[in-house]
Structure formats: C-alpha cells, structure tokens
Amino acid sequence: MALGRTRGRERGIDYWPGFVDALSTLLLVFIFLLAVFMLGQFFISREIAGKDDFLQRLNQRIAELTDLLALEKTSKEEGERRLTALVATLEAERAERERLAGIAAGIGREQDRASELVRAVENERNIAARALREVELLNQQVAAMRQQLQALENALATAETREKDAQVRIADLGSRLNVALAQRVQELSRYRSDFFGRLRTVLGNRPDVRIVGDRFVFQSEIFFGSGADELENAGKEELDKLAGALSELERTIPPDIAWVARIDGHTDKRPLSGLGRFKDNWELSSARAIAVVRYLASKGVSPQRLVAAGFGEFAPIDFGDSPEALARNRRLELKLTER
C-alpha cells in the first residue's frame, strides 16, 4: 500500500509552478504592454495638448483595449481591429491638425491684411494731413482774394460813381450836341431854301428843271446826248449858273457846317447794249454824275463840297413805260445835305 501511494505520487505531475511562471510571464507582458500604452499615452498627450475631450476618449479606448487585452490576449484580429481604430483616430487627429494649420494660415493672412489695412490707414492719415495743410493754404489764399475783391469792389464803386457823373456829363453834352445839330440842320435848311430860291431865279422857269422835295431835278437831255457822258454846250451854260450859285452859297454858309452838294445820276430802265463804253446803266449814271462834279469843280466850287453818286435805273420817279415816263426817269438830281 505504501509503495502504491509512493508510485501514485511519482505518477502525479505538479503543474502549479509552471502555471505560476506562465501567469507571471503573462503578467509581465501585460505590464510591459501597459507601460508601452502608458508611454504612448504620455507622448500622445504631449502632441495633442489642449485636446482634453480627445484625450479622454483616447484614455477610454486605451482602458477598453486594456480590458480587452486582459480578457482576450490571444485575439489577434481584435487587436488589429483596435489598432485600425487607433490608426483612424490618429488620421482624424492629423486631419484636425491640418485643419488647425489651415486656420492658422488663414489667421496669418488676416494678420497680413490687417497690416496692409494699418498701412493704408496710415497713408490715409498722411494724405488727410497734407489735405488739411492744403486747405489751410487755400483758406489763406481765399482770405487774400477776399481782400483783393473788397478792394476791387471799392474801386468799382468809385468807378461807378465816376461813370455816373460822366454819364450825366455825356447826357448833358449829348443834349447840347443835339441842340447844336438841330440848330445846324435848321441853319442848313434855311441856307438850302435861300439857295433853292436863288437857283430858281438864276435858272428861270424851265419845264425841264423842277424842285422835288429837297432836291433840284434836271432832265439828262439838258446836259448829255443819248447814252453819252460828255457835257454839251447848252448843259455847260446851265452848270455855269449852278456853279456860281454854289460858290456864293459856299461863301455864305459858315465853314463849321459840314455840308455837301450831292449830284445823283439816274437812267431809265431800258438796258444798254453793252457794246459801247458802258456795260450797264449803273456805269452810265455814275459817269454822268462824275462829269457834272468835275465841271463844277473846274468852275471854282470846292471839291470837298461835291459828291457824285450813280443809281442806274433802280430809283425811278415814274414807273410807267411811256416815252414821257422814261424821259422823267433820265435825270440828274442836286441835293444839299450833311456830310
């Protein structure tokens, strides 16, 4: 029996020390893994400082992983899944870092913009300061111009006063001049009436010489042949009488009265052929008036008292077509007028 028990003990294997060793080894491995995770947690905590919520979630996950490792040490797939989750978390953290980096870059750009705005504001301040200086200078110039304008207004007021005085004097002189001119016109009218009366006496009551208004009218046939501007002898005799009357009138009228004897030449409306000396009635009427003026000047009448004018057929006194009407329009007119 004793031998049987001894053999029974020899046949029984003692597993407890090996189990204890395995358990110790497993515990050391677990402790090592836990130390590794804690060290990783430390470094991760340093990398993502300020991310309390994320660290809390990561700690929870590490705790869950620790529990799972304690329960399922041999589950490789579970470990890989958890490792994948951890990698995903790290990727999310990396994305978060990139987002924060983008935000930081945006903040840098905003700071650059703020710096540019500060510079722009400074430039605007400088511009405003220059503008204020220019405004001050303009105000000084405006004040100087106002003083000049006041001086000009005073000078203008003085000039207006002088102008009013001058206008009063001018008006007075104009009134005197008008009175003097009226007197001269009256004197000239009186001398004209005397002259016309004396000339009527000298020429006699000829039917081809008549007075029309303020003019003596002579028929052209007295002085010229048809279409000619050469004086005939009979016409020269009449002009001699006229020259004597004008010379006597020139001695009678005071020299300060500006008068002239105007000789106007007129023709009828029949056109010239254009083959002779004169192209039209204007040239013929002007030539006849000039011939009369030259003859009177040769007889002693002052040339400055003589004027010649040609009207052609454009100032008729009879608008008829009869030979008598045409003859009345062929005429020379003598008029005493002011120069």
Stockholm file with secondary structure:
# STOCKHOLM 1.0

chainA/1-339         MALGRTRGRERGIDYWPGFVDALSTLLLVFIFLLAVFMLGQFFISREIAGKDDFLQRLNQRIAELTDLLALEKTSKEEGERRLTALVATLEAERAERERLAGIAAGIGREQDRASELVRAVENERNIAARALREVELLNQQVAAMRQQLQALENALATAETREKDAQVRIADLGSRLNVALAQRVQELSRYRSDFFGRLRTVLGNRPDVRIVGDRFVFQSEIFFGSGADELENAGKEELDKLAGALSELERTIPPDIAWVARIDGHTDKRPLSGLGRFKDNWELSSARAIAVVRYLASKGVSPQRLVAAGFGEFAPIDFGDSPEALARNRRLELKLTER
#=GR chainA/1-339 SS CHHHHHHHHHHSCCCHHHHHHHHHHHHHHHHHHHHHHHHHHHHHHHHTTTCHHHHHHHHHHHHHHHHHHHHCTTCHHHHHHHHHHHHHHHHHHHHHHHHHHHHHHHHHHHHHHHHHHHHHHHHHHHHHHHHHHHHHHHHHHHHHHHHHHHHHHHHHHHHHHHHHHHHHHHHHHHHHHHHHHHHHHHHHHHHHHHHHHHHHHHHCSCTTEEEETTEEEEEGGGTCCTTCCSCCHHHHHHHHHHHHHHHHHHHHSCTTSCEEEEEEEECCSCCCCSSSSCSSHHHHHHHHHHHHHHHHHHTTCCGGGEEEEECTTSSCSCCCCSHHHHHHHSEEEEEEEEC
#=GC SS_cons         CHHHHHHHHHHSCCCHHHHHHHHHHHHHHHHHHHHHHHHHHHHHHHHTTTCHHHHHHHHHHHHHHHHHHHHCTTCHHHHHHHHHHHHHHHHHHHHHHHHHHHHHHHHHHHHHHHHHHHHHHHHHHHHHHHHHHHHHHHHHHHHHHHHHHHHHHHHHHHHHHHHHHHHHHHHHHHHHHHHHHHHHHHHHHHHHHHHHHHHHHHHCSCTTEEEETTEEEEEGGGTCCTTCCSCCHHHHHHHHHHHHHHHHHHHHSCTTSCEEEEEEEECCSCCCCSSSSCSSHHHHHHHHHHHHHHHHHHTTCCGGGEEEEECTTSSCSCCCCSHHHHHHHSEEEEEEEEC
//
